[in-house]
Amino acid sequence: MTSGPGRRRFLTHLLSLGALGASPRGARAASGAAPDDPVASTLSRLLGHPESAVVVGRAYLRLAPDARDPARLVDLLSASCDGLALDADLDTLRPRLGWRIRQDFAEGRVVDVDGWRLSLTEARLCGLAALLLPR
């Protein structure tokens, strides 16, 4: 499956760029992220299904070994969102990431990950989750 409504629904649920059910404290505990790691904490609250993001992220990192450095991924994601920090508040981060993901598709910045066409931003977010969140 590479496109269509099912793929969009899956990615919408995966990234959950809308409201999340878990509290920040509960998300941090569930993710195992260190309380002082603001990017991991943000990821755990941003991703609707962190476990699925980790699986997708692992597949992406197999394709992009140069992306296996968390600091590099944070820099690339920040740069693609005009310098927005990944530890920004979620009300700022969600719409900017959503816009970047739509722009990636419009500009052809996509990657094929196990038969799924993902925006480069989606793939990088999942890669970061695979590196920072527990396995």
C-alpha positions, 0 to 999 in steps of 0.5 A: 500500500503506497497511497490512498485514504488508508495510508493517510488515516494510518499516518494521521493516527501514527503522528497524531498531529491532533489531540493526544489522550495521554498526559505529558507525565504519562507519556514520558513514563510510557516512553521511558524517556529521561525526564531531562530529555526535552526532545524525547519528551516532546516526541512521546507526547507528539506521536499518537502511537510511539511504538508504531513510529519506532517500527517505522523509524527502524525501517527508515534508518536501515535505508538511511544510515547517515540519519542514525545520529539523533542530533543530526535528525533534530537539526534536519527537522528543525531546519526544515521547519524554519528553525523551530525547536523540537522541544517547542510547545505542542500547539506550535509544533503540530501545525508547523510539522503538519505544514512541512509534511504537506509541503514535502509531498507537494515538493516530492520530498518523499521516501519509500519505507517498506512500501509506504511513501512517507514525507521526509519529515515523517520518516525523520520523526519516526527515525528519531523516535526509533533512536530516542524512545525505548524499543 
